[in-house]
Amino acid sequence: MRLIALAAAASALSLASACGAQDGQPTAAASQAGAPLETRPANAPDQQPAFPGQTRAPAVRTERALAHTVVASGLVEPWGLALLPDGRWLVTERPGRLRIVTPEGAVSEPVAGLPAVDARGQGGLLDVIPGPDFAEDRMIWWSYAEPRPNAGNGGGNATSVARGRLSEDGTRVENVQVVFRALPAYDGDKHYGSSLAFAPDGTLFVTLGERSDAPMRPQAQDLGSHMGKTIRINADGSVPQDNPFVGREGALPEIWSLGHRNVQGIAIAPDGAVWTLEHGTRGGDELNLDRAGLNYGWPVIAYGVEYRGGPINEGITAREGMEQPVYYWDPVIAPGGMTFYDGAMFPGWRGNLLVAALKEKHIARLVLENGRVVGEERLLTDLGERVRDVAVGPDGAVWAITDEQNGKLVRLAAQ
């Protein structure tokens, strides 16, 4: 075990609310007419949102003063963050290490027993989540880029999900079992997804990317491939019989929804609805209300432009039978993980989405109203690091990890 010294830094977030509302909530007038938070030029200025408020939501501001504390540092490219019942944190490091971090900043040695990962490019050990019954059975699940040397076409890799029992002393995982393997394997190093979330009914959602490269993009529309899909399985890897494509010829039964690019965030709302975040190209990061059996369009429709410039395929943003994002960013923020806020520290944030932003190095607080984004705030901007994942602690403070070689576990709280 090693103890990381605490370092505190104040966040200058005590300005009055830009919208005249309490604790960062916009008034009805502000949600309709407030100045947008995003003022940079769009990459695709000729594209128009499908409905009012689909992009560039009004700026809101939390009235309470906030401050962040660096609780632990020295983490190497941390990716996933999950709270254990005793207040400690599970933190994955992309090179393949799982650690346990106490609220005081003590970082464990790597937990033994995890399978090998392919950590090239964007691959490696990804998300982690304790099971719904962890207090009784100590089971955890994690996603990772799995080497597939014996796959067809010379091998490759793909996203897999495994589960195991965390030992009583937290030093190892036991009885490890791979419960899901995405197909097909591909010899690439990008767009693995992959976030995990348990639904109230005990099923497990897994988000997957389409592997980025041009030859792989069309697989996001192919029901015979897991690429570019949201997946729903039972905790043991079996298929829920009420999944939308069960029994359809040529369709993989684990698929929940299709037409995604690279989904790295998922959160289950208090009402049980599934929300996901995916990376766009230059423009086009998306927040989606992810419903069973629906097609979210990639790569047929998309906001933004190609990395090299120019339209994405036909350059269209809408087509019949394909869903619109609830919200999109252009320019992008590069969203990582997200969570719904339901803590005591900031009552006015309850029901808001907190979104980790990698490229823009902040936490985006999204105010939702009737299924739409009506306000946006940027938190933790003074840290200046890529925020990979975000979670809420037992007292309502916000915790985050930063995707850096010297990655940090940070606590954001009211002063």
Secondary structure per residue as TSV (DSSP state, phi and psi in degrees):
chain	resnum	aa	ss	phi	psi
A	1	M	-	360.0	143.4
A	2	R	E	-131.7	142.9
A	3	L	E	-102.6	126.7
A	4	I	-	-98.1	128.0
A	5	A	-	-64.4	143.7
A	6	L	-	-78.5	141.6
A	7	A	E	-136.3	127.2
A	8	A	E	-109.8	147.5
A	9	A	E	-145.0	134.0
A	10	A	E	-82.0	142.2
A	11	S	E	-101.5	127.7
A	12	A	-	-82.5	76.5
A	13	L	-	-124.2	30.3
A	14	S	-	-100.7	15.8
A	15	L	-	-67.4	156.3
A	16	A	-	-66.6	154.0
A	17	S	-	-61.0	130.3
A	18	A	T	-66.5	-19.2
A	19	C	T	-109.9	6.8
A	20	G	S	69.9	23.3
A	21	A	-	-111.1	163.4
A	22	Q	G	-81.5	135.4
A	23	D	G	52.6	37.8
A	24	G	G	86.2	4.4
A	25	Q	-	-89.2	134.3
A	26	P	-	-76.8	148.0
A	27	T	-	-75.1	166.4
A	28	A	H	-59.6	-40.4
A	29	A	H	-65.1	-39.8
A	30	A	H	-65.0	-38.6
A	31	S	H	-65.6	-20.6
A	32	Q	H	-96.3	-33.3
A	33	A	H	-131.0	4.8
A	34	G	-	-69.4	154.9
A	35	A	-	-67.0	136.7
A	36	P	B	-67.6	148.1
A	37	L	S	-67.6	-43.2
A	38	E	-	-83.0	124.2
A	39	T	-	-122.5	-3.1
A	40	R	S	-71.0	153.4
A	41	P	-	-62.3	143.1
A	42	A	-	-74.9	151.0
A	43	N	S	-69.4	-29.0
A	44	A	S	-123.7	75.3
A	45	P	T	-65.6	-20.0
A	46	D	T	-84.2	-13.1
A	47	Q	-	-75.0	140.1
A	48	Q	-	-116.2	140.6
A	49	P	-	-62.5	153.8
A	50	A	S	-75.6	-20.9
A	51	F	S	-155.6	158.4
A	52	P	T	-59.3	137.3
A	53	G	T	83.8	5.9
A	54	Q	S	-72.5	-18.4
A	55	T	S	-149.3	162.0
A	56	R	S	53.5	60.6
A	57	A	-	-67.6	158.0
A	58	P	B	-61.3	145.3
A	59	A	B	-72.2	137.5
A	60	V	-	-125.0	162.4
A	61	R	-	-141.9	131.9
A	62	T	-	-75.2	129.4
A	63	E	-	-75.6	-33.0
A	64	R	S	-70.2	143.8
A	65	A	-	-71.8	137.8
A	66	L	E	-119.5	153.7
A	67	A	E	-144.9	145.0
A	68	H	E	-110.2	151.1
A	69	T	E	-125.3	128.2
A	70	V	E	-79.6	106.6
A	71	V	E	-81.7	-41.2
A	72	A	E	-143.7	149.1
A	73	S	E	-137.2	-178.8
A	74	G	E	82.9	7.7
A	75	L	E	-79.5	140.8
A	76	V	S	-101.3	107.1
A	77	E	S	47.6	56.8
A	78	P	E	-62.6	145.1
A	79	W	E	-123.9	-47.0
A	80	G	E	-117.5	146.1
A	81	L	E	-136.2	126.6
A	82	A	E	-146.3	138.8
A	83	L	E	-87.4	132.8
A	84	L	-	-91.4	157.6
A	85	P	T	-58.1	-25.9
A	86	D	T	-88.5	8.0
A	87	G	S	91.6	-5.2
A	88	R	-	-82.1	164.7
A	89	W	E	-116.1	134.8
A	90	L	E	-85.3	129.8
A	91	V	E	-132.5	125.6
A	92	T	E	-91.4	145.9
A	93	E	E	-113.1	131.4
A	94	R	T	-57.5	-33.0
A	95	P	T	-61.2	-10.2
A	96	G	T	124.8	13.8
A	97	R	E	-109.0	138.6
A	98	L	E	-109.9	131.1
A	99	R	E	-127.2	160.1
A	100	I	E	-115.4	128.2
A	101	V	E	-119.7	129.8
A	102	T	-	-80.1	162.2
A	103	P	T	-60.6	-19.4
A	104	E	T	-90.4	-6.6
A	105	G	-	104.3	7.0
A	106	A	E	-76.2	124.8
A	107	V	E	-107.2	125.9
A	108	S	-	-74.0	164.8
A	109	E	-	-65.8	160.9
A	110	P	-	-56.0	136.6
A	111	V	-	-70.2	128.0
A	112	A	B	-81.1	157.0
A	113	G	T	103.8	-4.9
A	114	L	-	-77.0	147.6
A	115	P	-	-71.3	165.1
A	116	A	-	-65.8	149.1
A	117	V	-	-120.9	158.9
A	118	D	-	-100.2	101.5
A	119	A	-	-96.0	17.1
A	120	R	S	-69.5	147.4
A	121	G	T	56.4	-122.5
A	122	Q	T	-91.3	4.8
A	123	G	-	-82.9	177.7
A	124	G	S	131.1	-158.2
A	125	L	E	-79.9	127.2
A	126	L	E	-110.0	-109.1
A	127	D	E	-88.8	165.5
A	128	V	E	-147.3	146.3
A	129	I	E	-152.9	134.7
A	130	P	E	-75.2	150.3
A	131	G	-	-72.6	163.6
A	132	P	T	-58.5	-26.4
A	133	D	T	-110.1	30.0
A	134	F	H	-56.1	-37.7
A	135	A	H	-59.6	-25.9
A	136	E	H	-98.8	-39.6
A	137	D	H	-115.0	-9.0
A	138	R	-	59.9	30.1
A	139	M	E	-87.6	137.2
A	140	I	E	-127.9	156.3
A	141	W	E	-123.6	147.0
A	142	W	E	-146.5	153.5
A	143	S	E	-112.2	152.4
A	144	Y	E	-163.0	157.9
A	145	A	E	-81.1	111.5
A	146	E	E	-96.4	128.1
A	147	P	E	-63.0	134.3
A	148	R	-	-124.3	68.2
A	149	P	T	-64.7	-21.6
A	150	N	T	-101.2	9.4
A	151	A	S	-72.6	165.8
A	152	G	T	-65.9	168.7
A	153	N	T	59.2	37.0
A	154	G	T	84.6	8.9
A	155	G	-	93.5	-156.6
A	156	G	-	142.6	-142.8
A	157	N	E	-159.6	170.5
A	158	A	E	-169.1	167.2
A	159	T	E	-74.4	134.3
A	160	S	E	-129.8	161.3
A	161	V	E	-126.7	130.8
A	162	A	E	-124.8	162.4
A	163	R	E	-135.7	158.0
A	164	G	E	-168.1	168.1
A	165	R	E	-93.8	124.7
A	166	L	E	-76.8	123.5
A	167	S	-	-60.1	159.2
A	168	E	T	-57.6	-34.0
A	169	D	T	-90.8	0.5
A	170	G	S	74.0	14.3
A	171	T	S	-92.4	-14.6
A	172	R	B	-157.2	160.9
A	173	V	E	-107.0	141.4
A	174	E	E	-120.2	157.0
A	175	N	E	53.4	48.7
A	176	V	E	-68.9	135.3
A	177	Q	E	-138.7	127.9
A	178	V	E	-79.8	120.6
A	179	V	E	-103.7	-12.3
A	180	F	E	-154.6	135.4
A	181	R	E	-128.6	118.2
A	182	A	-	-69.4	143.1
A	183	L	S	-126.6	144.7
A	184	P	S	-88.7	163.7
A	185	A	-	-70.0	154.4
A	186	Y	B	-149.8	139.1
A	187	D	S	-86.9	75.7
A	188	G	-	-140.2	-178.3
A	189	D	-	-137.0	25.2
A	190	K	S	-135.2	162.0
A	191	H	-	53.3	62.3
A	192	Y	-	-88.0	-8.7
A	193	G	-	84.8	-136.7
A	194	S	-	-155.0	119.2
A	195	S	-	-108.5	157.4
A	196	L	E	-123.5	144.3
A	197	A	E	-154.1	134.1
A	198	F	E	-89.6	133.9
A	199	A	-	-85.2	164.2
A	200	P	T	-57.7	-26.9
A	201	D	T	-83.5	3.6
A	202	G	S	90.1	-3.9
A	203	T	-	-76.7	156.1
A	204	L	E	-112.4	125.5
A	205	F	E	-95.7	137.8
A	206	V	E	-130.3	127.5
A	207	T	E	-102.5	142.4
A	208	L	-	-132.5	143.1
A	209	G	-	-87.9	173.2
A	210	E	-	-102.6	12.1
A	211	R	-	77.0	6.9
A	212	S	S	76.3	-50.6
A	213	D	S	-63.8	146.8
A	214	A	T	-51.7	-41.9
A	215	P	T	-65.0	-22.1
A	216	M	T	-90.7	-22.6
A	217	R	G	-51.4	-45.2
A	218	P	G	-60.4	-19.2
A	219	Q	G	-66.6	-17.7
A	220	A	G	-62.4	-22.9
A	221	Q	G	-99.0	0.9
A	222	D	-	-101.1	114.8
A	223	L	T	-72.3	-6.8
A	224	G	T	-90.1	6.9
A	225	S	-	-131.3	146.5
A	226	H	-	-83.0	-9.8
A	227	M	T	-67.0	135.5
A	228	G	T	69.8	35.2
A	229	K	-	-127.9	158.5
A	230	T	E	-98.5	132.9
A	231	I	E	-111.5	145.0
A	232	R	E	-131.0	120.9
A	233	I	E	-132.4	166.5
A	234	N	-	-77.7	166.7
A	235	A	T	-59.8	-27.9
A	236	D	T	-91.7	4.4
A	237	G	S	94.7	-9.4
A	238	S	-	-71.3	167.2
A	239	V	-	-97.3	125.5
A	240	P	-	-63.4	131.5
A	241	Q	T	-72.5	-10.7
A	242	D	T	-97.0	11.3
A	243	N	S	-60.4	148.7
A	244	P	T	-68.4	-22.8
A	245	F	T	-111.4	11.6
A	246	V	T	-60.8	128.6
A	247	G	T	87.9	-7.5
A	248	R	-	-82.5	128.5
A	249	E	T	-61.0	131.3
A	250	G	T	82.7	-0.6
A	251	A	-	-106.7	138.6
A	252	L	-	-76.7	127.2
A	253	P	T	-71.7	-15.3
A	254	E	T	-74.6	-14.6
A	255	I	E	-70.1	132.0
A	256	W	E	-99.3	-46.4
A	257	S	E	-149.8	164.8
A	258	L	B	-135.3	176.8
A	259	G	-	79.1	33.9
A	260	H	-	-106.1	158.0
A	261	R	S	-96.5	-75.1
A	262	N	-	-144.5	94.1
A	263	V	E	-89.2	113.6
A	264	Q	E	-116.8	7.9
A	265	G	E	-141.1	138.2
A	266	I	E	-147.7	143.6
A	267	A	E	-149.4	141.9
A	268	I	E	-98.0	123.1
A	269	A	-	-70.8	162.1
A	270	P	T	-55.1	-28.1
A	271	D	T	-88.0	4.9
A	272	G	S	92.1	-5.5
A	273	A	-	-68.3	148.0
A	274	V	E	-101.2	125.3
A	275	W	E	-118.8	138.4
A	276	T	E	-133.3	156.6
A	277	L	E	-122.0	135.9
A	278	E	E	-136.8	150.7
A	279	H	-	-76.3	135.4
A	280	G	-	-92.6	-171.2
A	281	T	S	-88.6	-117.7
A	282	R	B	-89.8	92.4
A	283	G	S	95.2	156.6
A	284	G	-	95.4	15.2
A	285	D	E	-57.9	138.7
A	286	E	E	-126.2	142.4
A	287	L	E	-108.8	121.6
A	288	N	E	-121.8	142.1
A	289	L	E	-86.5	104.7
A	290	D	-	-91.1	101.9
A	291	R	-	-106.2	153.9
A	292	A	T	-59.9	129.4
A	293	G	T	80.2	1.1
A	294	L	-	-93.1	158.1
A	295	N	B	-111.6	120.7
A	296	Y	-	-97.9	10.5
A	297	G	-	99.2	-30.6
A	298	W	T	-66.4	138.3
A	299	P	T	-97.3	18.4
A	300	V	T	-73.1	-47.4
A	301	I	S	-121.4	145.4
A	302	A	-	-169.2	150.2
A	303	Y	S	-91.2	154.6
A	304	G	S	93.3	-169.6
A	305	V	B	-133.2	170.1
A	306	E	-	-63.3	156.4
A	307	Y	T	-56.5	-37.5
A	308	R	T	-81.2	-2.4
A	309	G	S	95.9	161.0
A	310	G	S	89.7	166.0
A	311	P	-	-70.1	155.6
A	312	I	S	-86.7	115.2
A	313	N	T	50.1	-117.9
A	314	E	T	-80.7	-5.6
A	315	G	-	75.1	21.7
A	316	I	-	-99.2	153.3
A	317	T	S	-113.3	-2.4
A	318	A	-	-151.1	145.8
A	319	R	-	-156.3	143.8
A	320	E	T	-58.6	135.6
A	321	G	T	89.0	0.1
A	322	M	S	-122.2	138.5
A	323	E	-	-81.9	148.4
A	324	Q	-	-89.7	145.2
A	325	P	-	-66.6	148.6
A	326	V	S	-62.6	-34.3
A	327	Y	E	-154.0	147.6
A	328	Y	E	-141.7	156.2
A	329	W	E	-114.3	129.9
A	330	D	S	-147.0	106.8
A	331	P	S	-69.8	166.2
A	332	V	-	-78.8	159.4
A	333	I	-	-110.1	-9.9
A	334	A	-	60.3	74.1
A	335	P	E	-74.1	138.1
A	336	G	E	-102.7	-121.0
A	337	G	E	-80.4	169.3
A	338	M	E	-152.4	164.1
A	339	T	E	-152.9	152.2
A	340	F	E	-82.6	138.1
A	341	Y	-	-87.5	130.0
A	342	D	-	-149.7	59.8
A	343	G	-	-119.5	170.5
A	344	A	S	-85.7	-21.3
A	345	M	S	-68.9	-35.3
A	346	F	-	-128.5	79.7
A	347	P	G	-56.8	-33.2
A	348	G	G	-70.5	-11.7
A	349	W	G	-90.7	-7.0
A	350	R	T	-58.2	131.4
A	351	G	T	87.1	-6.8
A	352	N	-	-77.4	155.1
A	353	L	E	-97.2	134.2
A	354	L	E	-108.0	123.2
A	355	V	E	-119.3	124.7
A	356	A	E	-74.6	131.9
A	357	A	E	-118.5	115.7
A	358	L	T	-76.8	-60.5
A	359	K	T	-62.8	-42.3
A	360	E	T	-93.8	1.1
A	361	K	T	56.3	56.9
A	362	H	E	-159.4	177.1
A	363	I	E	-106.5	124.1
A	364	A	E	-90.3	123.4
A	365	R	E	-98.3	118.3
A	366	L	E	-107.9	123.6
A	367	V	E	-89.3	122.1
A	368	L	E	-103.4	140.3
A	369	E	E	-145.9	116.2
A	370	N	T	54.3	42.5
A	371	G	T	76.8	11.3
A	372	R	E	-125.0	156.2
A	373	V	E	-87.8	120.2
A	374	V	E	-116.7	1.4
A	375	G	E	-166.5	150.8
A	376	E	E	-142.9	138.6
A	377	E	E	-134.8	149.1
A	378	R	E	-107.8	121.3
A	379	L	E	-111.8	158.6
A	380	L	S	62.3	27.6
A	381	T	G	-68.4	-25.4
A	382	D	G	-80.7	-8.2
A	383	L	G	-70.8	-37.3
A	384	G	-	72.3	28.7
A	385	E	S	-131.7	158.5
A	386	R	-	-68.8	115.3
A	387	V	E	-88.3	118.2
A	388	R	E	-94.1	-42.9
A	389	D	E	-146.2	158.3
A	390	V	E	-142.5	144.6
A	391	A	E	-150.9	168.4
A	392	V	E	-114.0	130.3
A	393	G	-	-82.4	173.3
A	394	P	T	-59.1	-30.8
A	395	D	T	-92.5	3.0
A	396	G	S	94.4	-2.8
A	397	A	-	-67.9	155.4
A	398	V	E	-99.7	131.6
A	399	W	E	-115.0	146.9
A	400	A	E	-147.7	156.5
A	401	I	E	-118.7	150.5
A	402	T	E	-112.7	135.5
A	403	D	-	-85.9	82.4
A	404	E	S	-140.2	163.2
A	405	Q	T	-61.3	-34.2
A	406	N	T	-108.9	68.3
A	407	G	E	-69.8	153.0
A	408	K	E	-126.7	151.0
A	409	L	E	-104.7	122.8
A	410	V	E	-124.5	141.2
A	411	R	E	-113.7	126.0
A	412	L	E	-111.4	122.9
A	413	A	E	-145.2	165.8
A	414	A	E	-70.1	142.8
A	415	Q	-	-78.1	360.0
